[in-house]
């Protein structure tokens, strides 16, 4: 069984070697451990640090494409190089590397396909009180949207089985952490979490410039993922707002009309008709989006089988080269 540990990097020359030095060299149940770096358009000597250290693979993106694109590029490279398990961690050494064994153990034992590290958020000193509350709130929203029980959704310390990695699709350009949980939950991919430890902060987070920016992007990502995987439910609830208000105004108009006062409330009739029509149109949009979502599931299944054929061919070629 092969484990590949991938690390997305953007100008990480100062901290990368620290993170690499802590990575495990042996885990019971794993035959081979290899290391992969995703260079996301770094302008410093991140690649030189990685190659001098001796990483097995470098995915070099010529310009910065963001964390989500870098994550997917890493998954692609890991799968092409025969990974049975893929672990994603950070280049700033945020996570204690010894806990990688905790992440991969449930996958080795066949209990699940995705494992996400649960950080001790309340005990992390460099997290402000506001950030701690937002982390908990964001995870709560993701749990509701994904119907999962993942307590730390924004955690980037996670492990994927080969099967789960081949089914991952990230469409937003911000981060993979939230969308992949919603996707896995809605597609019934087994996922769980394990408690992990964190190291002291080596540098400030680069994922967001301000707390409000982080909140806005995260909520948009969750909302978009929910719309993609449960569009009919989303648009039905959206349609209920103008529909119910319009219906209430319509009933009010009928009451006045029965009292012989309908002539003075024509505006209410127009408003009620407009709101109910808006609600009906929104519901029709939901039906159309639901049909699109059904087609997306078919396309994702086709994509999975195409990926499986493609990656298995690459793995076989690599194994033949190693045997030669």
C-alpha positions as CSV (number, residue, x, y, z in Angstrom):
1,X,0.0,0.0,0.0
2,X,1.4,3.4,-1.0
3,X,0.9,6.6,0.9
4,X,1.7,10.0,-0.8
5,X,1.7,13.1,1.4
6,X,1.0,16.2,-0.6
7,X,1.8,19.8,0.5
8,X,0.4,22.8,-1.4
9,X,3.0,25.6,-1.4
10,X,3.0,29.3,-2.2
11,X,6.2,31.1,-1.2
12,X,6.9,28.6,1.6
13,X,10.7,28.5,1.3
14,X,11.2,29.6,4.9
15,X,8.9,27.0,6.6
16,X,8.8,24.1,4.1
17,X,11.9,22.3,5.3
18,X,10.6,22.4,8.9
19,X,7.3,20.7,7.7
20,X,9.2,18.1,5.6
21,X,11.6,17.1,8.3
22,X,8.6,16.2,10.6
23,X,6.9,14.0,8.1
24,X,6.8,10.3,9.0
25,X,9.1,7.8,7.2
26,X,7.3,4.7,8.3
27,X,3.7,3.8,9.3
28,X,2.6,0.3,10.1
29,X,0.4,-1.1,7.3
30,X,2.0,1.2,4.7
31,X,4.6,-0.3,2.4
32,X,5.8,3.0,0.7
33,X,5.6,6.6,1.8
34,X,6.3,9.3,-0.8
35,X,6.2,13.1,-0.8
36,X,4.7,15.5,-3.3
37,X,4.8,19.3,-3.4
38,X,2.4,21.5,-5.3
39,X,4.2,24.7,-6.2
40,X,1.3,27.2,-6.7
41,X,3.2,29.9,-8.6
42,X,5.8,30.6,-5.9
43,X,8.1,33.5,-6.5
44,X,10.8,32.4,-4.0
45,X,12.9,29.2,-4.0
46,X,10.2,26.8,-2.7
47,X,11.0,24.3,-5.5
48,X,14.7,24.3,-4.8
49,X,14.1,23.7,-1.1
50,X,11.7,20.8,-1.9
51,X,14.1,19.2,-4.4
52,X,17.1,19.6,-2.1
53,X,15.2,17.9,0.7
54,X,14.4,15.0,-1.7
55,X,10.7,15.1,-2.3
56,X,9.6,12.4,-4.8
57,X,7.3,14.6,-7.0
58,X,6.9,18.3,-7.7
59,X,3.7,19.7,-9.4
60,X,4.8,23.1,-10.7
61,X,2.0,25.5,-11.5
62,X,3.5,28.5,-13.4
63,X,1.1,31.0,-11.9
64,X,-0.8,31.1,-8.6
65,X,-4.2,29.4,-9.1
66,X,-5.4,29.2,-5.5
67,X,-5.7,26.6,-2.8
68,X,-8.6,24.7,-4.5
69,X,-6.9,24.3,-7.9
70,X,-3.6,23.4,-6.2
71,X,-5.3,20.7,-4.1
72,X,-6.9,19.1,-7.2
73,X,-3.7,19.2,-9.1
74,X,-2.0,17.4,-6.2
75,X,-4.7,14.7,-6.1
76,X,-4.3,14.2,-9.9
77,X,-0.5,13.7,-9.5
78,X,-0.9,11.4,-6.5
79,X,-3.4,9.2,-8.3
80,X,-1.2,9.0,-11.4
81,X,1.7,7.9,-9.3
82,X,-0.2,5.0,-7.8
83,X,-1.3,6.4,-4.4
84,X,-3.6,4.2,-2.4
85,X,-3.9,6.8,0.3
86,X,-3.4,10.6,0.0
87,X,-2.7,12.9,2.9
88,X,-2.9,16.6,2.6
89,X,-1.1,18.8,5.0
90,X,0.2,22.4,5.2
91,X,3.7,23.8,4.4
92,X,3.7,26.1,7.5
93,X,3.8,23.0,9.8
94,X,0.5,23.9,11.4
95,X,-0.3,20.2,12.1
96,X,1.7,17.7,14.1
97,X,3.0,15.3,11.5
98,X,3.1,12.4,13.9
99,X,-0.7,12.5,13.7
100,X,-0.7,11.4,10.1
101,X,-0.8,7.9,11.4
102,X,-4.1,8.7,13.1
103,X,-5.5,10.0,9.8
104,X,-4.6,7.0,7.7
105,X,-5.4,4.3,10.3
106,X,-9.2,4.2,9.7
107,X,-8.6,4.0,5.9
108,X,-6.0,1.2,6.3
109,X,-8.5,-0.7,8.4
110,X,-11.2,-0.2,5.8
111,X,-13.5,1.8,8.1
112,X,-13.9,4.9,6.0
113,X,-12.7,6.7,2.8
114,X,-12.1,10.2,4.1
115,X,-10.6,11.3,7.5
116,X,-10.4,14.9,8.6
117,X,-8.2,16.1,11.5
118,X,-10.1,17.8,14.3
119,X,-8.0,20.6,15.7
120,X,-8.3,21.7,19.3
121,X,-9.8,25.0,18.2
122,X,-10.7,26.3,21.7
123,X,-7.2,25.6,23.0
124,X,-5.3,27.1,20.0
125,X,-3.6,30.2,21.4
126,X,-3.0,32.1,18.1
127,X,-6.8,31.8,17.2
128,X,-8.7,34.9,18.3
129,X,-12.0,34.5,20.2
130,X,-13.8,35.7,17.1
131,X,-12.0,33.2,14.8
132,X,-12.8,30.3,17.2
133,X,-16.5,31.2,17.2
134,X,-16.5,31.5,13.4
135,X,-14.7,28.2,13.0
136,X,-17.4,26.5,15.1
137,X,-20.2,28.2,13.3
138,X,-18.8,27.4,9.9
139,X,-18.4,23.7,10.8
140,X,-22.0,23.7,12.1
141,X,-23.3,25.0,8.8
142,X,-21.3,22.5,6.9
143,X,-22.6,19.6,9.0
144,X,-26.1,20.7,8.3
145,X,-25.5,21.1,4.5
146,X,-23.6,17.8,4.2
147,X,-25.5,15.8,6.8
148,X,-22.2,14.7,8.3
149,X,-20.8,15.0,11.8
150,X,-17.4,16.6,10.9
151,X,-16.6,18.9,13.8
152,X,-13.8,20.9,12.1
153,X,-14.7,21.5,8.5
154,X,-12.0,24.1,7.6
155,X,-9.2,21.7,8.6
156,X,-6.8,21.1,5.8
157,X,-5.2,18.1,7.5
158,X,-7.0,15.2,5.9
159,X,-6.6,11.8,4.3
160,X,-8.3,10.3,1.2
161,X,-8.5,6.8,0.0
162,X,-7.8,6.3,-3.7
163,X,-11.5,5.6,-4.3
164,X,-12.6,8.8,-2.6
165,X,-9.9,10.9,-4.3
166,X,-11.1,9.8,-7.7
167,X,-14.6,11.1,-6.9
168,X,-13.6,14.5,-5.7
169,X,-14.5,17.6,-7.8
170,X,-13.9,21.1,-6.6
171,X,-15.5,23.8,-8.6
172,X,-14.9,26.9,-6.5
173,X,-11.6,28.8,-6.7
174,X,-11.3,29.6,-3.0
175,X,-10.8,26.5,-0.9
176,X,-11.4,22.7,-1.2
177,X,-12.1,22.1,2.5
178,X,-15.8,23.0,2.8
179,X,-17.0,21.9,-0.7
180,X,-15.4,18.4,-0.5
181,X,-17.2,17.7,2.8
182,X,-20.5,18.7,1.4
183,X,-19.8,16.7,-1.8
184,X,-18.8,13.6,0.2
185,X,-21.8,13.9,2.5
186,X,-24.3,14.3,-0.4
187,X,-22.7,11.5,-2.4
188,X,-22.7,9.1,0.6
189,X,-18.9,8.8,0.7
190,X,-17.9,7.5,4.2
191,X,-16.0,10.2,6.1
192,X,-15.0,10.7,9.7
193,X,-12.7,12.8,11.9
194,X,-10.0,12.1,14.4
195,X,-8.6,14.5,17.1
196,X,-5.2,15.9,16.1
197,X,-2.6,18.3,17.6
198,X,-1.3,21.6,16.2
199,X,2.0,23.4,16.4
200,X,2.7,27.0,17.1
201,X,2.1,29.6,14.4
202,X,5.1,30.1,12.1
203,X,3.4,32.7,9.9
204,X,0.0,34.4,9.5
205,X,-2.6,32.6,7.4
206,X,-2.6,33.5,3.7
207,X,-6.0,32.1,3.0
208,X,-7.8,35.4,3.7
209,X,-6.9,39.0,4.2
210,X,-9.6,39.8,6.8
211,X,-12.0,37.9,9.0
212,X,-15.1,39.3,7.2
213,X,-13.5,38.3,3.8
214,X,-13.1,34.8,5.2
215,X,-16.7,34.6,6.4
216,X,-18.1,35.9,3.2
217,X,-16.1,33.5,1.0
218,X,-16.8,30.5,3.3
219,X,-20.6,31.1,3.4
220,X,-20.7,31.6,-0.4
221,X,-18.8,28.3,-0.9
222,X,-21.2,26.4,1.4
223,X,-24.3,28.0,-0.2
224,X,-23.0,27.2,-3.7
225,X,-22.2,23.6,-2.8
226,X,-25.7,23.2,-1.2
227,X,-27.3,24.6,-4.4
228,X,-25.3,22.2,-6.5
229,X,-26.1,19.1,-4.6
230,X,-29.6,19.8,-3.3
231,X,-31.0,22.5,-5.7
232,X,-34.7,21.5,-5.4
233,X,-34.7,21.9,-1.6
234,X,-32.9,25.2,-1.8
235,X,-35.2,26.7,-4.4
236,X,-38.3,25.3,-2.7
237,X,-37.4,27.1,0.5
238,X,-36.6,30.2,-1.5
239,X,-39.9,30.1,-3.4
240,X,-41.9,29.7,-0.1
241,X,-41.0,33.3,1.0
242,X,-42.7,35.2,-1.8
243,X,-45.3,32.5,-2.3
244,X,-46.5,32.4,1.3
245,X,-46.5,36.2,1.6
246,X,-48.4,36.5,-1.7
247,X,-50.9,33.9,-0.6
248,X,-51.5,35.7,2.6
249,X,-52.1,39.0,0.8
250,X,-54.4,37.2,-1.6
251,X,-56.5,35.8,1.3
252,X,-56.7,39.3,2.7
253,X,-58.0,40.6,-0.6
254,X,-60.6,37.9,-0.8
255,X,-61.8,38.8,2.7
256,X,-62.2,42.4,1.7
257,X,-63.9,41.4,-1.5
258,X,-66.4,39.3,0.4
259,X,-67.1,42.3,2.6
260,X,-67.8,44.3,-0.5
261,X,-64.6,46.4,-0.2
262,X,-62.5,44.7,-2.9
263,X,-62.5,47.7,-5.2
264,X,-60.3,49.7,-2.9
265,X,-57.7,47.0,-2.6
266,X,-56.8,46.3,-6.2
267,X,-53.1,47.0,-5.3
268,X,-53.2,44.0,-2.9
269,X,-54.4,41.8,-5.7
270,X,-51.7,42.9,-8.0
271,X,-49.0,42.5,-5.3
272,X,-50.3,39.0,-4.3
273,X,-50.3,37.9,-7.9
274,X,-46.8,39.1,-8.5
275,X,-45.4,37.5,-5.4
276,X,-47.1,34.1,-6.0
277,X,-45.9,34.2,-9.6
278,X,-42.4,34.9,-8.4
279,X,-42.6,32.0,-6.0
280,X,-43.9,29.7,-8.7
281,X,-41.1,30.8,-11.1
282,X,-38.5,30.2,-8.4
283,X,-39.9,26.7,-7.8
284,X,-39.7,26.0,-11.6
285,X,-36.1,27.1,-11.5
286,X,-35.5,24.6,-8.7
287,X,-37.0,21.8,-10.9
288,X,-34.7,22.8,-13.7
289,X,-31.7,22.9,-11.4
290,X,-32.6,19.5,-10.0
291,X,-32.6,18.0,-13.5
292,X,-29.2,19.6,-14.1
293,X,-28.0,18.1,-10.7
294,X,-29.2,14.6,-11.9
295,X,-27.2,15.0,-15.1
296,X,-24.2,16.1,-13.0
297,X,-24.4,12.9,-11.0
298,X,-24.3,10.9,-14.2
299,X,-21.4,12.9,-15.5
300,X,-19.5,12.5,-12.2
301,X,-20.0,8.8,-12.5
302,X,-18.7,8.8,-16.0
303,X,-15.8,11.0,-15.0
304,X,-15.0,8.5,-12.1
305,X,-14.8,5.6,-14.5
306,X,-12.7,7.5,-17.0
307,X,-10.3,8.6,-14.2
308,X,-10.1,5.1,-13.0
309,X,-9.0,3.8,-16.4
310,X,-6.6,6.7,-16.9
311,X,-5.0,6.5,-13.5
312,X,-4.7,2.7,-13.5
313,X,-2.9,2.9,-16.8
314,X,-0.4,5.4,-15.4
315,X,0.1,3.3,-12.2
316,X,0.8,0.2,-14.4
317,X,3.3,2.1,-16.4
318,X,5.1,3.4,-13.3
319,X,5.2,-0.1,-11.8
320,X,6.7,-1.5,-15.1
321,X,9.4,1.2,-15.0
322,X,10.2,0.4,-11.4
323,X,10.5,-3.3,-12.2
324,X,12.8,-2.6,-15.1
